[in-house]
C-alpha cells in the first residue's frame, strides 16, 4: 500500500511544497497519499492548490487532501510531519518584545532564552494533543517534528506524549557547507561528525581522506572573506573551545551568556547584512515578510511553471530520505534529535540530543557517539537544565518552575537580576 503522509501545519506554504516535491522525487513513493491540515483555512487552500498543480504538472499519481480537521488527516497515517508555529506571529512578537524591555536582546527567540522558553509553554500542550491523536488514529506512525523549540517539544512528546518522536533540523548541513567553503574542499569529500543538542551541536570530527582537519578550522574561518565578518560569535567560540558549532551566528549568540548582554557591545558580534547573522528580532521580521508574500505572490506562483520533480531539485531536508529508507530499505545517514539513552554519555540520559544515526527498513538507529569535549558538554548541560525545567513547567502548569527555568537561562541570567526575572 502507498504510504499516507500527514502534514500538520501544512499552511507553511514554501516548506510544505518542497517536502512534497522531495518525497515524490522518489519513484517508489509516487503514489503516496498526502493529508494536509492546518488551522488557517486560507493558507491551507493556497498550499493545496499549489501542491496539486505541481503534482499534476509532474504527472504523479499521488493523492492529496486538505482539511482543518486534524484527526481526519491523521487517521491511518504511516508518517506524520509537524511544522506548527503555536500562537502564530502575534505570540512570537511578545516572545521578542517583552524580553527586550528588560534588556534581553534576541535575534530569534525560538529555541532557548526567554522567548524560546515561552514558545515551549505554548507548544508543548498542543504537541501532546497531536501525540494523543497519533496514538489513537495512527499507532506506529513515524512522527517527525520540525517545530521549535525542537529539543523541548521532542522531549515532551517522547516522555509524556508516549510517541516515538524524531526531531529534524537542517543546521548540521548548513555548517558542513560552511566548513567545506572555509577549507576550500568539496563538501562530498569531507567526513563530518556532529554531536550535542539541537542548535548547540559540535563538529567533533572533520576528516578529509582520513586526515583530521579540525585543527585547521580557526585559521580557515578567520581568513575567509565572508565568514570572518558574519560568524564572529562562532569563530570566537571555536577559538576558545576548539570546536565549531552548528548554529548560525544569530542563533548561538542568544544561547550563551557572553555576546548579547551589553547593548553597547552587541554590534561588535553581529553582522547586519543578513538577519541570521544576529539582527535583533531578525527572524520575526523575516517571518512577517514571508507572510505578506503569501498574500501578494500566490497568483504569481500559480502562473509560474511548476518545479520539476527530479533528483537535482531535491533538498537536503531529512524527511523525504527517512521515508525513502523505511519504505525501500535504502540506508540514509544523517543527524537526528532523539532521547539520549547513553548516546552521548556525558549528557543526561533522558534529554534530547542531536547525533549521527542511520535509517533503514527497521527505522531510526542511533549508535553511541561518545563523550563531548568538556567545554562543549558544559555549555550543552546548562541548556539541558533549562529545557528540563521548561518542559516540566509546561506539563504541570508550574509557574515557580517556569521562573526557575528563566533564572537559569544563560543569557537571561547574564542580563537580568532575579527580581526582574520573577
C-alpha positions, -999 to 999 in steps of 0.1 A, spaced: 0 0 0 13 35 -8 21 54 24 -2 80 39 17 111 50 0 136 72 14 172 74 3 192 105 9 229 100 8 225 62 -1 262 58 37 268 58 35 271 21 71 270 9 82 243 33 52 220 25 56 223 -13 93 215 -11 87 185 12 60 171 -12 85 176 -41 113 158 -22 91 128 -14 77 125 -49 112 126 -64 115 90 -51 99 67 -77 87 42 -51 67 70 -34 50 84 -65 16 70 -53 18 84 -18 -12 100 -2 -8 134 14 -31 147 40 -26 184 47 -41 200 79 -38 235 93 -60 258 114 -55 286 88 -81 278 61 -67 304 37 -31 292 38 -43 256 37 -62 262 5 -33 281 -11 -8 253 -4 -34 227 -16 -38 244 -49 -1 249 -54 9 214 -44 -19 198 -65 -8 219 -95 28 207 -90 18 171 -87 -3 171 -119 23 190 -138 48 163 -130 23 136 -138 24 119 -105 -4 96 -93 -1 108 -57 -33 118 -39 -38 150 -19 -65 160 6 -66 191 28 -87 196 60 -89 217 91 -98 185 110 -65 172 123 -79 139 134 -92 132 99 -58 139 84 -41 117 109 -63 86 105 -43 57 91 -12 78 85 22 60 84 42 92 86 34 125 104 52 158 100 47 186 124 57 222 113 33 242 136 40 277 150 17 278 180 4 313 186 15 325 152 35 356 146 13 376 171 26 355 200 61 354 185 61 392 187 56 390 225 85 365 227 108 391 213 94 424 226 88 416 263 123 403 270 137 433 250 121 456 275 143 441 302 175 442 280 173 406 267 182 411 231 173 381 209 179 375 172 154 346 170 139 336 204 125 302 194 149 277 210 162 288 243 164 322 262 133 339 274 115 337 240 122 300 235 111 291 270 77 308 265 74 294 230 78 259 245 50 267 271 26 272 242 38 244 220 41 215 244 3 212 252 -5 214 215 20 187 206 8 164 234 -27 167 218 -12 157 185 6 127 202 -28 116 217 -44 117 182 -14 97 168 -18 70 195 -55 67 187 -56 71 150 -21 63 136 -4 39 161 31 31 150 33 61 127 68 78 124 64 112 140 89 138 126 89 171 144 103 202 126 87 226 151 107 247 176 118 247 204 130 214 189 146 198 220 118 208 244 90 196 221 107 164 212 114 157 249 78 163 259 65 141 230 87 112 239 83 113 277 47 125 281 32 120 247 42 84 246 51 87 209 85 79 194 92 114 180 122 123 160 133 159 158 146 171 124 168 202 118 190 213 89 216 232 110 242 205 107 242 205 69 244 243 68 275 243 90 290 214 70 289 235 39 305 265 57 333 242 68 338 230 32 338 266 19 363 277 45 387 248 39 383 250 1 373 214 0 342 200 -18 315 190 7 313 155 -7 349 149 2 345 157 39 336 131 65 320 151 93 306 140 127 285 163 149 272 157 184 254 178 211 219 191 215 198 209 189 213 242 179 243 235 201 258 207 182 296 205 177 317 194 148 338 169 168 354 154 138 361 169 103 381 145 81 394 148 46 406 115 31 412 101 66 431 132 78 416 152 107 411 188 96 396 203 128 428 220 138 428 240 106 393 254 110 401 285 131 427 298 106 404 290 77 374 308 92 395 338 103 408 342 67 375 337 49 363 370 33 327 364 43 326 342 74 352 362 92 326 391 92 293 372 96 303 344 121 322 363 147 305 346 177 310 311 163 346 319 154 352 332 189 338 301 205 359 280 181 389 299 193 381 292 230 366 257 228 385 243 198 352 231 182 329 248 157 292 248 165 264 242 140 240 270 145 241 304 129 257 334 145 224 350 155 211 318 170 241 308 190 247 343 203 215 341 224 221 306 239 252 317 258 258 345 283 287 362 267 278 381 235 244 399 239 244 410 275 257 446 270 238 467 244 269 487 235 288 455 226 262 436 206 271 452 173 307 440 178 295 404 174 267 407 148 266 415 111 235 432 96 240 420 60 215 392 68 191 387 97 206 353 106 239 369 115 224 385 146 199 412 138 177 420 169 143 404 162 156 394 127 137 362 123 104 378 134 109 404 107 116 378 80 86 357 90 63 388 87 77 395 52 71 359 42 35 360 54 30 391 32 45 372 3 18 346 7 -8 373 1 9 391 -28 28 363 -46 3 334 -46 -12 341 -80 23 346 -94 34 312 -81 3 296 -97 12 313 -130 48 302 -129 59 268 -143 57 241 -118 90 229 -103 103 197 -118 104 167 -95 139 153 -101 169 143 -80 187 175 -89 160 196 -73 156 175 -41 165 194 -10 187 182 19 158 181 44 158 148 62 121 140 59 119 125 25 150 105 30 137 89 62 105 78 44 125 65 14 148 45 38 119 29 56 99 21 25 127 9 3 155 -2 26 180 22 11 201 34 41 200 71 49 226 86 72 221 119 90 220 137 123 188 133 143 172 146 175 162 118 198 162 107 235 199 103 246 198 69 264 236 69 266 244 80 230 264 109 245 274 96 279 283 130 295 248 144 288 218 133 309 202 100 296 167 114 294 175 147 275 171 151 237 204 150 219 214 155 183 239 130 169 247 108 139 224 79 131 210 60 102 176 49 89 167 16 72 136 -6 70 138 -11 108 136 27 114 160 50 132 192 35 146 215 56 168 250 43 176 269 56 206 286 89 197 309 91 227 315 119 252 316 155 242 347 176 249 342 191 284 336 227 274 310 217 248 293 194 273 292 221 299 275 245 275 250 218 265 243 208 301 235 244 311 209 244 283 196 210 291 188 221 327 167 250 313 150 227 289 141 202 316 126 228 339 107 244 310 92 210 299 82 201 334 67 236 340 45 232 309 34 197 318 25 206 354 14 242 349 40 252 375 48 290 374 76 286 400 94 261 379 89 283 349 106 312 368 134 289 378 140 280 342 143 317 333 166 322 363 190 295 349 188 305 313 224 317 304 216 350 286 186 359 307 207 354 339 236 375 324 213 404 317 186 404 345 187 402 382 163 378 400 137 404 407 133 412 370 131 376 361 105 365 387 
